[in-house]
Amino acid sequence: MLLSKNSIINKNIIIIITCCILFIFDQIIKFNVVNFINNESKISIISFLNLFNIVYLKNSGIALGIFYNKNLIIIIIITIFLINSIIWMYLNWNKFNYLKKYSLCIIITGGFCNLVDRVLYGGVIDYLDIGIKTIRWPVFNLADLLIILSIILFFLSSI
């Protein structure tokens, strides 16, 4: 039984360390984007067909431009959502398998990454620009990617 309990503790520690590393990595990237890339420039990573660029875009709204320039309202809503998510996750922790725990923690980490942007910069810092020539996907960031991939992982772990 002791080995099993240690194994659970070790898995939880791995989740926490992973989330901390992802948070720090996201914030380092955004700090560098804000300080070294201006709004008019881009760094072409894969220039063939203009596939992948690093750009600087500050998003002061949320999806589809909702609450554009309403940063304080968004901060309050996201903070309430994250606090409630953490409480819900804590109360239900033992009901989740390892992949669900991992994905939920990374979703919350992504939310905190973007919340910190709103507090520090007045909006979310987006920088990943992908597409083919002039057909572009909306610019996004690592935290957004973590949230989307973790939501997919969460649902796949239910199958």
C-alpha positions as CSV (number, residue, x, y, z in Angstrom):
1,M,0.0,0.0,0.0
2,L,2.8,2.4,0.8
3,L,4.4,1.9,-2.6
4,S,1.0,2.6,-4.2
5,K,0.6,5.8,-2.2
6,N,4.1,6.9,-3.1
7,S,3.4,6.2,-6.8
8,I,0.3,8.4,-6.6
9,I,2.2,11.2,-4.9
10,N,5.0,11.0,-7.5
11,K,2.5,11.2,-10.4
12,N,0.9,14.3,-8.8
13,I,4.3,15.9,-8.3
14,I,5.1,15.2,-12.0
15,I,1.8,16.9,-13.0
16,I,2.6,20.0,-10.8
17,I,6.2,20.2,-12.1
18,T,5.0,19.9,-15.7
19,C,2.5,22.7,-15.2
20,C,5.1,25.0,-13.6
21,I,7.5,24.4,-16.5
22,L,4.8,25.0,-19.1
23,F,3.8,28.2,-17.3
24,I,7.4,29.5,-17.1
25,F,8.1,28.6,-20.7
26,D,4.9,30.4,-21.9
27,Q,5.8,33.5,-20.0
28,I,9.4,33.6,-21.2
29,I,8.3,33.3,-24.8
30,K,5.7,36.1,-24.3
31,F,8.2,38.3,-22.6
32,N,10.6,37.9,-25.5
33,V,7.8,38.5,-28.1
34,V,6.7,41.7,-26.3
35,N,10.3,43.0,-26.0
36,F,11.9,42.0,-29.2
37,I,9.2,41.9,-31.9
38,N,7.2,44.9,-32.8
39,N,3.6,45.0,-34.2
40,E,4.8,45.4,-37.8
41,S,7.5,42.7,-38.0
42,K,7.5,38.9,-38.1
43,I,10.0,36.2,-37.8
44,S,9.5,33.6,-40.5
45,I,10.1,30.1,-39.1
46,I,8.9,28.1,-42.2
47,S,9.0,30.6,-45.1
48,F,7.8,28.1,-47.7
49,L,4.3,29.2,-48.6
50,N,4.5,31.5,-45.5
51,L,3.6,28.5,-43.4
52,F,4.8,29.5,-39.9
53,N,5.7,32.9,-38.4
54,I,6.3,34.4,-35.0
55,V,4.4,37.7,-34.8
56,Y,3.3,40.1,-32.0
57,L,-0.4,40.6,-31.4
58,K,-2.0,41.8,-28.2
59,N,-5.6,40.5,-28.0
60,S,-7.7,42.6,-25.6
61,G,-10.9,40.6,-26.2
62,I,-11.7,36.9,-26.0
63,A,-12.9,34.5,-28.7
64,L,-14.5,36.1,-31.7
65,G,-13.8,39.6,-30.3
66,I,-16.3,39.3,-27.5
67,F,-15.6,41.8,-24.7
68,Y,-13.1,43.7,-26.9
69,N,-11.2,46.2,-24.7
70,K,-13.1,45.1,-21.5
71,N,-9.9,43.7,-19.9
72,L,-11.1,44.2,-16.2
73,I,-14.3,42.3,-16.9
74,I,-12.4,39.5,-18.6
75,I,-9.9,39.3,-15.7
76,I,-12.8,39.0,-13.2
77,I,-14.6,36.4,-15.2
78,I,-11.5,34.3,-15.8
79,T,-10.4,34.5,-12.2
80,I,-13.8,33.3,-10.9
81,F,-13.8,30.5,-13.5
82,L,-10.2,29.4,-12.6
83,I,-10.9,29.5,-8.8
84,N,-14.1,27.5,-9.3
85,S,-12.3,25.0,-11.6
86,I,-9.6,24.4,-9.0
87,I,-12.1,23.9,-6.3
88,W,-14.1,21.5,-8.5
89,M,-11.0,19.6,-9.5
90,Y,-9.8,19.3,-5.9
91,L,-13.2,18.0,-4.7
92,N,-13.3,15.4,-7.5
93,W,-9.5,14.6,-7.8
94,N,-9.8,10.9,-6.8
95,K,-12.5,10.3,-9.4
96,F,-10.2,11.1,-12.3
97,N,-7.7,8.9,-14.0
98,Y,-4.2,10.1,-14.5
99,L,-4.8,11.5,-18.0
100,K,-7.8,13.5,-16.9
101,K,-5.9,14.9,-13.9
102,Y,-3.0,15.9,-16.2
103,S,-5.3,17.4,-18.8
104,L,-7.3,19.4,-16.3
105,C,-4.2,20.8,-14.7
106,I,-2.8,21.9,-18.0
107,I,-6.1,23.5,-19.0
108,I,-6.0,25.5,-15.8
109,T,-2.3,26.3,-16.4
110,G,-3.1,27.7,-19.8
111,G,-5.9,29.8,-18.3
112,F,-3.4,31.2,-15.7
113,C,-0.9,32.0,-18.4
114,N,-3.4,34.1,-20.3
115,L,-4.7,35.7,-17.1
116,V,-1.2,36.8,-16.2
117,D,-0.9,38.4,-19.7
118,R,-4.1,40.3,-19.1
119,V,-2.7,41.6,-15.8
120,L,0.8,42.4,-17.1
121,Y,0.1,43.6,-20.6
122,G,-3.5,44.6,-20.8
123,G,-4.4,41.7,-23.1
124,V,-3.3,38.2,-24.1
125,I,0.0,38.0,-26.1
126,D,-0.5,35.9,-29.2
127,Y,2.4,35.1,-31.5
128,L,2.0,31.8,-33.4
129,D,0.9,32.6,-37.0
130,I,0.2,29.6,-39.2
131,G,-1.4,29.2,-42.6
132,I,-0.7,28.9,-46.3
133,K,0.1,32.2,-48.1
134,T,-2.7,34.5,-47.3
135,I,-5.0,31.9,-45.8
136,R,-4.2,32.3,-42.1
137,W,-5.4,30.7,-38.9
138,P,-6.1,33.3,-36.1
139,V,-2.8,34.1,-34.3
140,F,-2.6,32.1,-31.0
141,N,0.0,31.3,-28.3
142,L,1.3,28.3,-26.4
143,A,-1.3,28.6,-23.6
144,D,-4.1,28.4,-26.2
145,L,-2.5,25.4,-27.7
146,L,-2.1,23.7,-24.3
147,I,-5.8,24.4,-23.5
148,I,-7.1,23.0,-26.8
149,L,-4.8,19.9,-26.8
150,S,-5.7,19.2,-23.1
151,I,-9.4,19.5,-23.8
152,I,-9.0,16.9,-26.6
153,L,-6.9,14.7,-24.2
154,F,-9.5,15.0,-21.5
155,F,-12.3,13.7,-23.8
156,L,-10.1,11.0,-25.4
157,S,-9.3,9.7,-21.9
158,S,-13.0,9.2,-21.4
159,I,-13.3,6.8,-24.3
